[in-house]
Amino acid sequence: MSLNVEMETDLKFDFDCKKIAEEVTDAALSHEAFPYECEINLTLTDNPGIHEINREYRGIDRPTDVLSFPLLSYTRAGDFSGLEECYGDNFNPDTGEIMLGDIVVSVEKVKEQAKSYGHSELREYAFLILHSMLHLFGYDHMTPEEASVMEEKQNVILNAMNILR
């Protein structure tokens, strides 16, 4: 897996954000048995940066905590059969990795929400990246049933990583 991290903010964490992101994305890929080596882009920004992206791509005029931009779509969430046939041109010719998608995280929101929820910034950061990874696998939370599936997966993976509230 290749994880490309871009810092678009001067805000910092007191942990290695690339290492944690790699651990979380690896755990998600493993848990979901994703069958290909993949490429993921992670952008760390601030509230004004994510606000602009949220307005441009979603028509929502406010900052948010995380945005996911999947490059693949699925018949069923987490069903990776047929990706090679449908997305042969989504494989990076230099690496052979399938381009899974982009994740954008507001470092400012991570800090705000960690404080508000009473847990560590590391936990909030890991949670948001995992949440976004599940979106890259086709999961959503628009209905109570979908939300329940995502929440269960998030809990299982974070607990297995010992990243607790």
Phi and psi in radians as a Rosetta constraint file:
Dihedral C 1 N 2 CA 2 C 2 CIRCULARHARMONIC -1.957 0.35
Dihedral N 2 CA 2 C 2 N 3 CIRCULARHARMONIC 2.184 0.35
Dihedral C 2 N 3 CA 3 C 3 CIRCULARHARMONIC -2.011 0.35
Dihedral N 3 CA 3 C 3 N 4 CIRCULARHARMONIC 1.960 0.35
Dihedral C 3 N 4 CA 4 C 4 CIRCULARHARMONIC -1.677 0.35
Dihedral N 4 CA 4 C 4 N 5 CIRCULARHARMONIC 2.072 0.35
Dihedral C 4 N 5 CA 5 C 5 CIRCULARHARMONIC -1.942 0.35
Dihedral N 5 CA 5 C 5 N 6 CIRCULARHARMONIC 2.230 0.35
Dihedral C 5 N 6 CA 6 C 6 CIRCULARHARMONIC -2.037 0.35
Dihedral N 6 CA 6 C 6 N 7 CIRCULARHARMONIC 2.230 0.35
Dihedral C 6 N 7 CA 7 C 7 CIRCULARHARMONIC -1.686 0.35
Dihedral N 7 CA 7 C 7 N 8 CIRCULARHARMONIC 2.040 0.35
Dihedral C 7 N 8 CA 8 C 8 CIRCULARHARMONIC -2.054 0.35
Dihedral N 8 CA 8 C 8 N 9 CIRCULARHARMONIC 0.516 0.35
Dihedral C 8 N 9 CA 9 C 9 CIRCULARHARMONIC -2.621 0.35
Dihedral N 9 CA 9 C 9 N 10 CIRCULARHARMONIC 2.723 0.35
Dihedral C 9 N 10 CA 10 C 10 CIRCULARHARMONIC -1.563 0.35
Dihedral N 10 CA 10 C 10 N 11 CIRCULARHARMONIC -0.153 0.35
Dihedral C 10 N 11 CA 11 C 11 CIRCULARHARMONIC -1.168 0.35
Dihedral N 11 CA 11 C 11 N 12 CIRCULARHARMONIC 2.442 0.35
Dihedral C 11 N 12 CA 12 C 12 CIRCULARHARMONIC -2.223 0.35
Dihedral N 12 CA 12 C 12 N 13 CIRCULARHARMONIC 2.788 0.35
Dihedral C 12 N 13 CA 13 C 13 CIRCULARHARMONIC -1.832 0.35
Dihedral N 13 CA 13 C 13 N 14 CIRCULARHARMONIC 2.877 0.35
Dihedral C 13 N 14 CA 14 C 14 CIRCULARHARMONIC -1.671 0.35
Dihedral N 14 CA 14 C 14 N 15 CIRCULARHARMONIC 0.407 0.35
Dihedral C 14 N 15 CA 15 C 15 CIRCULARHARMONIC -2.404 0.35
Dihedral N 15 CA 15 C 15 N 16 CIRCULARHARMONIC 2.902 0.35
Dihedral C 15 N 16 CA 16 C 16 CIRCULARHARMONIC -1.365 0.35
Dihedral N 16 CA 16 C 16 N 17 CIRCULARHARMONIC 1.751 0.35
Dihedral C 16 N 17 CA 17 C 17 CIRCULARHARMONIC -1.143 0.35
Dihedral N 17 CA 17 C 17 N 18 CIRCULARHARMONIC -0.569 0.35
Dihedral C 17 N 18 CA 18 C 18 CIRCULARHARMONIC -1.222 0.35
Dihedral N 18 CA 18 C 18 N 19 CIRCULARHARMONIC -0.750 0.35
Dihedral C 18 N 19 CA 19 C 19 CIRCULARHARMONIC -1.085 0.35
Dihedral N 19 CA 19 C 19 N 20 CIRCULARHARMONIC -0.795 0.35
Dihedral C 19 N 20 CA 20 C 20 CIRCULARHARMONIC -1.109 0.35
Dihedral N 20 CA 20 C 20 N 21 CIRCULARHARMONIC -0.761 0.35
Dihedral C 20 N 21 CA 21 C 21 CIRCULARHARMONIC -1.058 0.35
Dihedral N 21 CA 21 C 21 N 22 CIRCULARHARMONIC -0.715 0.35
Dihedral C 21 N 22 CA 22 C 22 CIRCULARHARMONIC -1.113 0.35
Dihedral N 22 CA 22 C 22 N 23 CIRCULARHARMONIC -0.761 0.35
Dihedral C 22 N 23 CA 23 C 23 CIRCULARHARMONIC -1.097 0.35
Dihedral N 23 CA 23 C 23 N 24 CIRCULARHARMONIC -0.760 0.35
Dihedral C 23 N 24 CA 24 C 24 CIRCULARHARMONIC -1.188 0.35
Dihedral N 24 CA 24 C 24 N 25 CIRCULARHARMONIC -0.785 0.35
Dihedral C 24 N 25 CA 25 C 25 CIRCULARHARMONIC -1.145 0.35
Dihedral N 25 CA 25 C 25 N 26 CIRCULARHARMONIC -0.695 0.35
Dihedral C 25 N 26 CA 26 C 26 CIRCULARHARMONIC -1.059 0.35
Dihedral N 26 CA 26 C 26 N 27 CIRCULARHARMONIC -0.757 0.35
Dihedral C 26 N 27 CA 27 C 27 CIRCULARHARMONIC -1.105 0.35
Dihedral N 27 CA 27 C 27 N 28 CIRCULARHARMONIC -0.718 0.35
Dihedral C 27 N 28 CA 28 C 28 CIRCULARHARMONIC -1.140 0.35
Dihedral N 28 CA 28 C 28 N 29 CIRCULARHARMONIC -0.792 0.35
Dihedral C 28 N 29 CA 29 C 29 CIRCULARHARMONIC -1.067 0.35
Dihedral N 29 CA 29 C 29 N 30 CIRCULARHARMONIC -0.737 0.35
Dihedral C 29 N 30 CA 30 C 30 CIRCULARHARMONIC -1.171 0.35
Dihedral N 30 CA 30 C 30 N 31 CIRCULARHARMONIC -0.839 0.35
Dihedral C 30 N 31 CA 31 C 31 CIRCULARHARMONIC -1.027 0.35
Dihedral N 31 CA 31 C 31 N 32 CIRCULARHARMONIC -0.692 0.35
Dihedral C 31 N 32 CA 32 C 32 CIRCULARHARMONIC -1.539 0.35
Dihedral N 32 CA 32 C 32 N 33 CIRCULARHARMONIC -0.018 0.35
Dihedral C 32 N 33 CA 33 C 33 CIRCULARHARMONIC 0.942 0.35
Dihedral N 33 CA 33 C 33 N 34 CIRCULARHARMONIC 0.812 0.35
Dihedral C 33 N 34 CA 34 C 34 CIRCULARHARMONIC -1.126 0.35
Dihedral N 34 CA 34 C 34 N 35 CIRCULARHARMONIC 2.163 0.35
Dihedral C 34 N 35 CA 35 C 35 CIRCULARHARMONIC -1.462 0.35
Dihedral N 35 CA 35 C 35 N 36 CIRCULARHARMONIC 0.034 0.35
Dihedral C 35 N 36 CA 36 C 36 CIRCULARHARMONIC -2.227 0.35
Dihedral N 36 CA 36 C 36 N 37 CIRCULARHARMONIC 2.702 0.35
Dihedral C 36 N 37 CA 37 C 37 CIRCULARHARMONIC -1.221 0.35
Dihedral N 37 CA 37 C 37 N 38 CIRCULARHARMONIC 2.490 0.35
Dihedral C 37 N 38 CA 38 C 38 CIRCULARHARMONIC -2.396 0.35
Dihedral N 38 CA 38 C 38 N 39 CIRCULARHARMONIC 2.908 0.35
Dihedral C 38 N 39 CA 39 C 39 CIRCULARHARMONIC -2.090 0.35
Dihedral N 39 CA 39 C 39 N 40 CIRCULARHARMONIC 2.281 0.35
Dihedral C 39 N 40 CA 40 C 40 CIRCULARHARMONIC -2.267 0.35
Dihedral N 40 CA 40 C 40 N 41 CIRCULARHARMONIC 2.416 0.35
Dihedral C 40 N 41 CA 41 C 41 CIRCULARHARMONIC -1.888 0.35
Dihedral N 41 CA 41 C 41 N 42 CIRCULARHARMONIC 2.253 0.35
Dihedral C 41 N 42 CA 42 C 42 CIRCULARHARMONIC -2.107 0.35
Dihedral N 42 CA 42 C 42 N 43 CIRCULARHARMONIC 2.168 0.35
Dihedral C 42 N 43 CA 43 C 43 CIRCULARHARMONIC -1.986 0.35
Dihedral N 43 CA 43 C 43 N 44 CIRCULARHARMONIC 2.223 0.35
Dihedral C 43 N 44 CA 44 C 44 CIRCULARHARMONIC -1.820 0.35
Dihedral N 44 CA 44 C 44 N 45 CIRCULARHARMONIC 2.145 0.35
Dihedral C 44 N 45 CA 45 C 45 CIRCULARHARMONIC -2.339 0.35
Dihedral N 45 CA 45 C 45 N 46 CIRCULARHARMONIC -2.944 0.35
Dihedral C 45 N 46 CA 46 C 46 CIRCULARHARMONIC -2.021 0.35
Dihedral N 46 CA 46 C 46 N 47 CIRCULARHARMONIC -3.101 0.35
Dihedral C 46 N 47 CA 47 C 47 CIRCULARHARMONIC -1.072 0.35
Dihedral N 47 CA 47 C 47 N 48 CIRCULARHARMONIC -0.772 0.35
Dihedral C 47 N 48 CA 48 C 48 CIRCULARHARMONIC -1.079 0.35
Dihedral N 48 CA 48 C 48 N 49 CIRCULARHARMONIC -0.650 0.35
Dihedral C 48 N 49 CA 49 C 49 CIRCULARHARMONIC -1.139 0.35
Dihedral N 49 CA 49 C 49 N 50 CIRCULARHARMONIC -0.812 0.35
Dihedral C 49 N 50 CA 50 C 50 CIRCULARHARMONIC -1.279 0.35
Dihedral N 50 CA 50 C 50 N 51 CIRCULARHARMONIC -0.511 0.35
Dihedral C 50 N 51 CA 51 C 51 CIRCULARHARMONIC -1.035 0.35
Dihedral N 51 CA 51 C 51 N 52 CIRCULARHARMONIC -0.822 0.35
Dihedral C 51 N 52 CA 52 C 52 CIRCULARHARMONIC -1.071 0.35
Dihedral N 52 CA 52 C 52 N 53 CIRCULARHARMONIC -0.784 0.35
Dihedral C 52 N 53 CA 53 C 53 CIRCULARHARMONIC -1.141 0.35
Dihedral N 53 CA 53 C 53 N 54 CIRCULARHARMONIC -0.742 0.35
Dihedral C 53 N 54 CA 54 C 54 CIRCULARHARMONIC -1.077 0.35
Dihedral N 54 CA 54 C 54 N 55 CIRCULARHARMONIC -0.718 0.35
Dihedral C 54 N 55 CA 55 C 55 CIRCULARHARMONIC -1.181 0.35
Dihedral N 55 CA 55 C 55 N 56 CIRCULARHARMONIC -0.777 0.35
Dihedral C 55 N 56 CA 56 C 56 CIRCULARHARMONIC -1.177 0.35
Dihedral N 56 CA 56 C 56 N 57 CIRCULARHARMONIC -0.783 0.35
Dihedral C 56 N 57 CA 57 C 57 CIRCULARHARMONIC -1.691 0.35
Dihedral N 57 CA 57 C 57 N 58 CIRCULARHARMONIC -0.401 0.35
Dihedral C 57 N 58 CA 58 C 58 CIRCULARHARMONIC -2.089 0.35
Dihedral N 58 CA 58 C 58 N 59 CIRCULARHARMONIC -0.129 0.35
Dihedral C 58 N 59 CA 59 C 59 CIRCULARHARMONIC 1.211 0.35
Dihedral N 59 CA 59 C 59 N 60 CIRCULARHARMONIC 0.380 0.35
Dihedral C 59 N 60 CA 60 C 60 CIRCULARHARMONIC -1.912 0.35
Dihedral N 60 CA 60 C 60 N 61 CIRCULARHARMONIC 2.072 0.35
Dihedral C 60 N 61 CA 61 C 61 CIRCULARHARMONIC -1.626 0.35
Dihedral N 61 CA 61 C 61 N 62 CIRCULARHARMONIC 1.100 0.35
Dihedral C 61 N 62 CA 62 C 62 CIRCULARHARMONIC -2.876 0.35
Dihedral N 62 CA 62 C 62 N 63 CIRCULARHARMONIC 2.785 0.35
Dihedral C 62 N 63 CA 63 C 63 CIRCULARHARMONIC -1.253 0.35
Dihedral N 63 CA 63 C 63 N 64 CIRCULARHARMONIC 2.727 0.35
Dihedral C 63 N 64 CA 64 C 64 CIRCULARHARMONIC -2.355 0.35
Dihedral N 64 CA 64 C 64 N 65 CIRCULARHARMONIC 3.099 0.35
Dihedral C 64 N 65 CA 65 C 65 CIRCULARHARMONIC -1.503 0.35
Dihedral N 65 CA 65 C 65 N 66 CIRCULARHARMONIC -0.730 0.35
Dihedral C 65 N 66 CA 66 C 66 CIRCULARHARMONIC -2.602 0.35
Dihedral N 66 CA 66 C 66 N 67 CIRCULARHARMONIC 2.525 0.35
Dihedral C 66 N 67 CA 67 C 67 CIRCULARHARMONIC -2.201 0.35
Dihedral N 67 CA 67 C 67 N 68 CIRCULARHARMONIC 2.509 0.35
Dihedral C 67 N 68 CA 68 C 68 CIRCULARHARMONIC -2.128 0.35
Dihedral N 68 CA 68 C 68 N 69 CIRCULARHARMONIC 2.354 0.35
Dihedral C 68 N 69 CA 69 C 69 CIRCULARHARMONIC -2.228 0.35
Dihedral N 69 CA 69 C 69 N 70 CIRCULARHARMONIC 1.487 0.35
Dihedral C 69 N 70 CA 70 C 70 CIRCULARHARMONIC -1.173 0.35
Dihedral N 70 CA 70 C 70 N 71 CIRCULARHARMONIC 2.494 0.35
Dihedral C 70 N 71 CA 71 C 71 CIRCULARHARMONIC -1.757 0.35
Dihedral N 71 CA 71 C 71 N 72 CIRCULARHARMONIC -0.088 0.35
Dihedral C 71 N 72 CA 72 C 72 CIRCULARHARMONIC -2.135 0.35
Dihedral N 72 CA 72 C 72 N 73 CIRCULARHARMONIC 2.690 0.35
Dihedral C 72 N 73 CA 73 C 73 CIRCULARHARMONIC -2.209 0.35
Dihedral N 73 CA 73 C 73 N 74 CIRCULARHARMONIC 2.753 0.35
Dihedral C 73 N 74 CA 74 C 74 CIRCULARHARMONIC -2.268 0.35
Dihedral N 74 CA 74 C 74 N 75 CIRCULARHARMONIC 2.567 0.35
Dihedral C 74 N 75 CA 75 C 75 CIRCULARHARMONIC -1.130 0.35
Dihedral N 75 CA 75 C 75 N 76 CIRCULARHARMONIC -0.766 0.35
Dihedral C 75 N 76 CA 76 C 76 CIRCULARHARMONIC -2.310 0.35
Dihedral N 76 CA 76 C 76 N 77 CIRCULARHARMONIC 2.443 0.35
Dihedral C 76 N 77 CA 77 C 77 CIRCULARHARMONIC -0.940 0.35
Dihedral N 77 CA 77 C 77 N 78 CIRCULARHARMONIC 2.322 0.35
Dihedral C 77 N 78 CA 78 C 78 CIRCULARHARMONIC 1.345 0.35
Dihedral N 78 CA 78 C 78 N 79 CIRCULARHARMONIC 0.067 0.35
Dihedral C 78 N 79 CA 79 C 79 CIRCULARHARMONIC -1.710 0.35
Dihedral N 79 CA 79 C 79 N 80 CIRCULARHARMONIC 1.834 0.35
Dihedral C 79 N 80 CA 80 C 80 CIRCULARHARMONIC -1.687 0.35
Dihedral N 80 CA 80 C 80 N 81 CIRCULARHARMONIC 0.108 0.35
Dihedral C 80 N 81 CA 81 C 81 CIRCULARHARMONIC -1.187 0.35
Dihedral N 81 CA 81 C 81 N 82 CIRCULARHARMONIC 2.435 0.35
Dihedral C 81 N 82 CA 82 C 82 CIRCULARHARMONIC 1.483 0.35
Dihedral N 82 CA 82 C 82 N 83 CIRCULARHARMONIC 0.009 0.35
Dihedral C 82 N 83 CA 83 C 83 CIRCULARHARMONIC -1.084 0.35
Dihedral N 83 CA 83 C 83 N 84 CIRCULARHARMONIC -0.699 0.35
Dihedral C 83 N 84 CA 84 C 84 CIRCULARHARMONIC -1.112 0.35
Dihedral N 84 CA 84 C 84 N 85 CIRCULARHARMONIC -0.703 0.35
Dihedral C 84 N 85 CA 85 C 85 CIRCULARHARMONIC -1.198 0.35
Dihedral N 85 CA 85 C 85 N 86 CIRCULARHARMONIC -0.729 0.35
Dihedral C 85 N 86 CA 86 C 86 CIRCULARHARMONIC -1.427 0.35
Dihedral N 86 CA 86 C 86 N 87 CIRCULARHARMONIC -0.500 0.35
Dihedral C 86 N 87 CA 87 C 87 CIRCULARHARMONIC -2.195 0.35
Dihedral N 87 CA 87 C 87 N 88 CIRCULARHARMONIC 0.606 0.35
Dihedral C 87 N 88 CA 88 C 88 CIRCULARHARMONIC -0.960 0.35
Dihedral N 88 CA 88 C 88 N 89 CIRCULARHARMONIC -0.539 0.35
Dihedral C 88 N 89 CA 89 C 89 CIRCULARHARMONIC -1.461 0.35
Dihedral N 89 CA 89 C 89 N 90 CIRCULARHARMONIC -0.042 0.35
Dihedral C 89 N 90 CA 90 C 90 CIRCULARHARMONIC -1.584 0.35
Dihedral N 90 CA 90 C 90 N 91 CIRCULARHARMONIC 0.107 0.35
Dihedral C 90 N 91 CA 91 C 91 CIRCULARHARMONIC -1.596 0.35
Dihedral N 91 CA 91 C 91 N 92 CIRCULARHARMONIC 2.241 0.35
Dihedral C 91 N 92 CA 92 C 92 CIRCULARHARMONIC -1.143 0.35
Dihedral N 92 CA 92 C 92 N 93 CIRCULARHARMONIC 2.097 0.35
Dihedral C 92 N 93 CA 93 C 93 CIRCULARHARMONIC -1.135 0.35
Dihedral N 93 CA 93 C 93 N 94 CIRCULARHARMONIC -0.418 0.35
Dihedral C 93 N 94 CA 94 C 94 CIRCULARHARMONIC -1.392 0.35
Dihedral N 94 CA 94 C 94 N 95 CIRCULARHARMONIC -0.607 0.35
Dihedral C 94 N 95 CA 95 C 95 CIRCULARHARMONIC -1.945 0.35
Dihedral N 95 CA 95 C 95 N 96 CIRCULARHARMONIC -0.359 0.35
Dihedral C 95 N 96 CA 96 C 96 CIRCULARHARMONIC 1.394 0.35
Dihedral N 96 CA 96 C 96 N 97 CIRCULARHARMONIC 0.030 0.35
Dihedral C 96 N 97 CA 97 C 97 CIRCULARHARMONIC -1.460 0.35
Dihedral N 97 CA 97 C 97 N 98 CIRCULARHARMONIC 2.514 0.35
Dihedral C 97 N 98 CA 98 C 98 CIRCULARHARMONIC -1.407 0.35
Dihedral N 98 CA 98 C 98 N 99 CIRCULARHARMONIC 2.397 0.35
Dihedral C 98 N 99 CA 99 C 99 CIRCULARHARMONIC -1.460 0.35
Dihedral N 99 CA 99 C 99 N 100 CIRCULARHARMONIC 1.863 0.35
Dihedral C 99 N 100 CA 100 C 100 CIRCULARHARMONIC -1.362 0.35
Dihedral N 100 CA 100 C 100 N 101 CIRCULARHARMONIC -0.764 0.35
Dihedral C 100 N 101 CA 101 C 101 CIRCULARHARMONIC 2.703 0.35
Dihedral N 101 CA 101 C 101 N 102 CIRCULARHARMONIC -2.978 0.35
Dihedral C 101 N 102 CA 102 C 102 CIRCULARHARMONIC -2.094 0.35
Dihedral N 102 CA 102 C 102 N 103 CIRCULARHARMONIC 2.522 0.35
Dihedral C 102 N 103 CA 103 C 103 CIRCULARHARMONIC -2.186 0.35
Dihedral N 103 CA 103 C 103 N 104 CIRCULARHARMONIC 2.341 0.35
Dihedral C 103 N 104 CA 104 C 104 CIRCULARHARMONIC -2.165 0.35
Dihedral N 104 CA 104 C 104 N 105 CIRCULARHARMONIC 2.179 0.35
Dihedral C 104 N 105 CA 105 C 105 CIRCULARHARMONIC -2.111 0.35
Dihedral N 105 CA 105 C 105 N 106 CIRCULARHARMONIC 2.345 0.35
Dihedral C 105 N 106 CA 106 C 106 CIRCULARHARMONIC -1.525 0.35
Dihedral N 106 CA 106 C 106 N 107 CIRCULARHARMONIC 1.952 0.35
Dihedral C 106 N 107 CA 107 C 107 CIRCULARHARMONIC -1.058 0.35
Dihedral N 107 CA 107 C 107 N 108 CIRCULARHARMONIC -0.643 0.35
Dihedral C 107 N 108 CA 108 C 108 CIRCULARHARMONIC -1.066 0.35
Dihedral N 108 CA 108 C 108 N 109 CIRCULARHARMONIC -0.777 0.35
Dihedral C 108 N 109 CA 109 C 109 CIRCULARHARMONIC -1.156 0.35
Dihedral N 109 CA 109 C 109 N 110 CIRCULARHARMONIC -0.661 0.35
Dihedral C 109 N 110 CA 110 C 110 CIRCULARHARMONIC -0.982 0.35
Dihedral N 110 CA 110 C 110 N 111 CIRCULARHARMONIC -0.843 0.35
Dihedral C 110 N 111 CA 111 C 111 CIRCULARHARMONIC -1.116 0.35
Dihedral N 111 CA 111 C 111 N 112 CIRCULARHARMONIC -0.791 0.35
Dihedral C 111 N 112 CA 112 C 112 CIRCULARHARMONIC -1.078 0.35
Dihedral N 112 CA 112 C 112 N 113 CIRCULARHARMONIC -0.844 0.35
Dihedral C 112 N 113 CA 113 C 113 CIRCULARHARMONIC -1.239 0.35
Dihedral N 113 CA 113 C 113 N 114 CIRCULARHARMONIC -0.634 0.35
Dihedral C 113 N 114 CA 114 C 114 CIRCULARHARMONIC -1.045 0.35
Dihedral N 114 CA 114 C 114 N 115 CIRCULARHARMONIC -0.782 0.35
Dihedral C 114 N 115 CA 115 C 115 CIRCULARHARMONIC -1.128 0.35
Dihedral N 115 CA 115 C 115 N 116 CIRCULARHARMONIC -0.809 0.35
Dihedral C 115 N 116 CA 116 C 116 CIRCULARHARMONIC -1.090 0.35
Dihedral N 116 CA 116 C 116 N 117 CIRCULARHARMONIC -0.714 0.35
Dihedral C 116 N 117 CA 117 C 117 CIRCULARHARMONIC -1.502 0.35
Dihedral N 117 CA 117 C 117 N 118 CIRCULARHARMONIC -0.162 0.35
Dihedral C 117 N 118 CA 118 C 118 CIRCULARHARMONIC 1.302 0.35
Dihedral N 118 CA 118 C 118 N 119 CIRCULARHARMONIC 0.538 0.35
Dihedral C 118 N 119 CA 119 C 119 CIRCULARHARMONIC -2.291 0.35
Dihedral N 119 CA 119 C 119 N 120 CIRCULARHARMONIC 3.136 0.35
Dihedral C 119 N 120 CA 120 C 120 CIRCULARHARMONIC -1.290 0.35
Dihedral N 120 CA 120 C 120 N 121 CIRCULARHARMONIC 2.738 0.35
Dihedral C 120 N 121 CA 121 C 121 CIRCULARHARMONIC -1.099 0.35
Dihedral N 121 CA 121 C 121 N 122 CIRCULARHARMONIC -0.629 0.35
Dihedral C 121 N 122 CA 122 C 122 CIRCULARHARMONIC -1.043 0.35
Dihedral N 122 CA 122 C 122 N 123 CIRCULARHARMONIC -0.775 0.35
Dihedral C 122 N 123 CA 123 C 123 CIRCULARHARMONIC -1.112 0.35
Dihedral N 123 CA 123 C 123 N 124 CIRCULARHARMONIC -0.764 0.35
Dihedral C 123 N 124 CA 124 C 124 CIRCULARHARMONIC -1.150 0.35
Dihedral N 124 CA 124 C 124 N 125 CIRCULARHARMONIC -0.750 0.35
Dihedral C 124 N 125 CA 125 C 125 CIRCULARHARMONIC -1.062 0.35
Dihedral N 125 CA 125 C 125 N 126 CIRCULARHARMONIC -0.855 0.35
Dihedral C 125 N 126 CA 126 C 126 CIRCULARHARMONIC -1.067 0.35
Dihedral N 126 CA 126 C 126 N 127 CIRCULARHARMONIC -0.756 0.35
Dihedral C 126 N 127 CA 127 C 127 CIRCULARHARMONIC -1.040 0.35
Dihedral N 127 CA 127 C 127 N 128 CIRCULARHARMONIC -0.814 0.35
Dihedral C 127 N 128 CA 128 C 128 CIRCULARHARMONIC -1.148 0.35
Dihedral N 128 CA 128 C 128 N 129 CIRCULARHARMONIC -0.678 0.35
Dihedral C 128 N 129 CA 129 C 129 CIRCULARHARMONIC -1.164 0.35
Dihedral N 129 CA 129 C 129 N 130 CIRCULARHARMONIC -0.758 0.35
Dihedral C 129 N 130 CA 130 C 130 CIRCULARHARMONIC -1.085 0.35
Dihedral N 130 CA 130 C 130 N 131 CIRCULARHARMONIC -0.790 0.35
Dihedral C 130 N 131 CA 131 C 131 CIRCULARHARMONIC -0.974 0.35
Dihedral N 131 CA 131 C 131 N 132 CIRCULARHARMONIC -0.786 0.35
Dihedral C 131 N 132 CA 132 C 132 CIRCULARHARMONIC -1.165 0.35
Dihedral N 132 CA 132 C 132 N 133 CIRCULARHARMONIC -0.695 0.35
Dihedral C 132 N 133 CA 133 C 133 CIRCULARHARMONIC -1.014 0.35
Dihedral N 133 CA 133 C 133 N 134 CIRCULARHARMONIC -0.729 0.35
Dihedral C 133 N 134 CA 134 C 134 CIRCULARHARMONIC -1.107 0.35
Dihedral N 134 CA 134 C 134 N 135 CIRCULARHARMONIC -0.628 0.35
Dihedral C 134 N 135 CA 135 C 135 CIRCULARHARMONIC -1.108 0.35
Dihedral N 135 CA 135 C 135 N 136 CIRCULARHARMONIC -0.673 0.35
Dihedral C 135 N 136 CA 136 C 136 CIRCULARHARMONIC -1.143 0.35
Dihedral N 136 CA 136 C 136 N 137 CIRCULARHARMONIC -0.364 0.35
Dihedral C 136 N 137 CA 137 C 137 CIRCULARHARMONIC -1.601 0.35
Dihedral N 137 CA 137 C 137 N 138 CIRCULARHARMONIC 0.060 0.35
Dihedral C 137 N 138 CA 138 C 138 CIRCULARHARMONIC 1.696 0.35
Dihedral N 138 CA 138 C 138 N 139 CIRCULARHARMONIC 0.011 0.35
Dihedral C 138 N 139 CA 139 C 139 CIRCULARHARMONIC -1.368 0.35
Dihedral N 139 CA 139 C 139 N 140 CIRCULARHARMONIC 2.678 0.35
Dihedral C 139 N 140 CA 140 C 140 CIRCULARHARMONIC -2.535 0.35
Dihedral N 140 CA 140 C 140 N 141 CIRCULARHARMONIC 3.119 0.35
Dihedral C 140 N 141 CA 141 C 141 CIRCULARHARMONIC -2.436 0.35
Dihedral N 141 CA 141 C 141 N 142 CIRCULARHARMONIC 0.662 0.35
Dihedral C 141 N 142 CA 142 C 142 CIRCULARHARMONIC -1.374 0.35
Dihedral N 142 CA 142 C 142 N 143 CIRCULARHARMONIC -0.429 0.35
Dihedral C 142 N 143 CA 143 C 143 CIRCULARHARMONIC -2.061 0.35
Dihedral N 143 CA 143 C 143 N 144 CIRCULARHARMONIC 2.804 0.35
Dihedral C 143 N 144 CA 144 C 144 CIRCULARHARMONIC -1.014 0.35
Dihedral N 144 CA 144 C 144 N 145 CIRCULARHARMONIC -0.628 0.35
Dihedral C 144 N 145 CA 145 C 145 CIRCULARHARMONIC -1.149 0.35
Dihedral N 145 CA 145 C 145 N 146 CIRCULARHARMONIC -0.798 0.35
Dihedral C 145 N 146 CA 146 C 146 CIRCULARHARMONIC -1.098 0.35
Dihedral N 146 CA 146 C 146 N 147 CIRCULARHARMONIC -0.748 0.35
Dihedral C 146 N 147 CA 147 C 147 CIRCULARHARMONIC -1.080 0.35
Dihedral N 147 CA 147 C 147 N 148 CIRCULARHARMONIC -0.687 0.35
Dihedral C 147 N 148 CA 148 C 148 CIRCULARHARMONIC -1.101 0.35
Dihedral N 148 CA 148 C 148 N 149 CIRCULARHARMONIC -0.738 0.35
Dihedral C 148 N 149 CA 149 C 149 CIRCULARHARMONIC -1.092 0.35
Dihedral N 149 CA 149 C 149 N 150 CIRCULARHARMONIC -0.830 0.35
Dihedral C 149 N 150 CA 150 C 150 CIRCULARHARMONIC -1.098 0.35
Dihedral N 150 CA 150 C 150 N 151 CIRCULARHARMONIC -0.782 0.35
Dihedral C 150 N 151 CA 151 C 151 CIRCULARHARMONIC -1.065 0.35
Dihedral N 151 CA 151 C 151 N 152 CIRCULARHARMONIC -0.740 0.35
Dihedral C 151 N 152 CA 152 C 152 CIRCULARHARMONIC -1.094 0.35
Dihedral N 152 CA 152 C 152 N 153 CIRCULARHARMONIC -0.803 0.35
Dihedral C 152 N 153 CA 153 C 153 CIRCULARHARMONIC -1.078 0.35
Dihedral N 153 CA 153 C 153 N 154 CIRCULARHARMONIC -0.767 0.35
Dihedral C 153 N 154 CA 154 C 154 CIRCULARHARMONIC -1.039 0.35
Dihedral N 154 CA 154 C 154 N 155 CIRCULARHARMONIC -0.818 0.35
Dihedral C 154 N 155 CA 155 C 155 CIRCULARHARMONIC -1.092 0.35
Dihedral N 155 CA 155 C 155 N 156 CIRCULARHARMONIC -0.798 0.35
Dihedral C 155 N 156 CA 156 C 156 CIRCULARHARMONIC -1.058 0.35
Dihedral N 156 CA 156 C 156 N 157 CIRCULARHARMONIC -0.834 0.35
Dihedral C 156 N 157 CA 157 C 157 CIRCULARHARMONIC -1.209 0.35
Dihedral N 157 CA 157 C 157 N 158 CIRCULARHARMONIC -0.812 0.35
Dihedral C 157 N 158 CA 158 C 158 CIRCULARHARMONIC -1.141 0.35
Dihedral N 158 CA 158 C 158 N 159 CIRCULARHARMONIC -0.683 0.35
Dihedral C 158 N 159 CA 159 C 159 CIRCULARHARMONIC -1.109 0.35
Dihedral N 159 CA 159 C 159 N 160 CIRCULARHARMONIC -0.731 0.35
Dihedral C 159 N 160 CA 160 C 160 CIRCULARHARMONIC -1.108 0.35
Dihedral N 160 CA 160 C 160 N 161 CIRCULARHARMONIC -0.520 0.35
Dihedral C 160 N 161 CA 161 C 161 CIRCULARHARMONIC -1.502 0.35
Dihedral N 161 CA 161 C 161 N 162 CIRCULARHARMONIC -0.061 0.35
Dihedral C 161 N 162 CA 162 C 162 CIRCULARHARMONIC 1.060 0.35
Dihedral N 162 CA 162 C 162 N 163 CIRCULARHARMONIC 0.653 0.35
Dihedral C 162 N 163 CA 163 C 163 CIRCULARHARMONIC -1.867 0.35
Dihedral N 163 CA 163 C 163 N 164 CIRCULARHARMONIC 1.689 0.35
Dihedral C 163 N 164 CA 164 C 164 CIRCULARHARMONIC -1.941 0.35
Dihedral N 164 CA 164 C 164 N 165 CIRCULARHARMONIC 2.855 0.35
